[in-house]
Amino acid sequence: MKKKILSATLTMTMVLALTACGSSASSEDNSGGGEGGKDGATIQVIPMSTASAYWLAVKQGAEDAAADLKEEYGEITIKYDGPPENGDATGQIDIMNNAVTAQADGIVLAATDPEALLQPVKDAIDAGVHVVTVDSGVEPNEAESFFYTDNITGCKELGEYMLDTYGDELESYAIIGDSYEFAAGKDRPEGFNQAMAEKDGMEYLGIQLAKSDIAEAENICSNYLTANSDLDMIFATNDAAAQGALNAFSKAGITDEVKLCVVDVSEDVLSAMEQGIIDAAALQNPYTMGYEGVTSIMKLLDGEEVEKQVDTGVFILTPDNMKSEEATAAIQQYLPDYEP
């Protein structure tokens, strides 16, 4: 399955590069042989949180890379640990410091706070531990490589799709955001707002931040629906915001009266799209980020050069294309066993 996933996403990654979950847990995947890793290698993967399926997809990509690279580099141990919820920069720093103390060979990090994690990244590299960031990096980019989503461009494309498809029905919108502490929390609303600015007279009813709390996102969405009888569209900027919005829509009995577009995908998002409740979703490539993060660490350990920064791309999932091969590959980035 993973080969099928990578065939579509890695091609897109290379093209773009040329032009530009439960509780905290530990996971290990071991393999053997090969000159580059004959003495073994340990890589610490640190997600923003363990409370999202998105980060489990990053974990899966990292573990699959370790298995695939055994013949070339030797035994690779993947350790996966992160804070229970987004926003815990201190928790991430503690995990990083512990990995350095334990003499890990590399760290794959999704920085919850790009400023707070900057010095720990520099300290780890100074201590001889290779660091690659995924999804959310540090500012400035001091990591040896960064695999990311261009959230401004991707969410602008999402907004433009909504205008192109439903423009005659849209006169107002609101946003359920995440947090301004990391880049995606700011960039996704910015990109979507850029698209909405293309339509004269579009009324922006504002943004409220749920900070990856599903219950809070549901409450925000319910308030939007109650206070704005003329609301035409809601943009939910991450998986928790999307789930909260779906819960609010369900309680309000809303199907297609208010348009809903989201970032990321889940079984519930797919079901809602099939029912006509969700109209579009911007899909990232979390599996590829985990896979390429580990691959880059192993290349660095072997003395090879790696790309400093790689945009892994966005796929706009819609009711019209969701059964296509391209959509299937994009969905499998989150749900590896998915088949349409």
Secondary structure, 3 states (H helix, E strand, C coil): CHHHHHHHHHHHHHHHHHHCCCCCCCCCCCCCCCCCCCCCEEEEEECCCCCCHHHHHHHHHHHHHHHHCHHHHCCEEEEECCCCCCCCHHHHHHHHHHHHHCCCCEEEECCCCCCCCHHHHHHHHHCCCEEEEEECCCCCCCCCEEEECCHHHHHHHHHHHHHHHHHHHCCEEEEEECCCCCHHHHHHHHHHHHHHCCCCCCEEEEEEECCCCHHHHHHHHHHHHHHCCCCCEEEECCHHHHHHHHHHHHHHCCCCCCEEEEECCCHHHHHHHHCCCCCEEEECCHHHHHHHHHHHHHHHHCCCCCCCEEECCCEEECCCCCCCHHHHHHHHCCCCCCCC
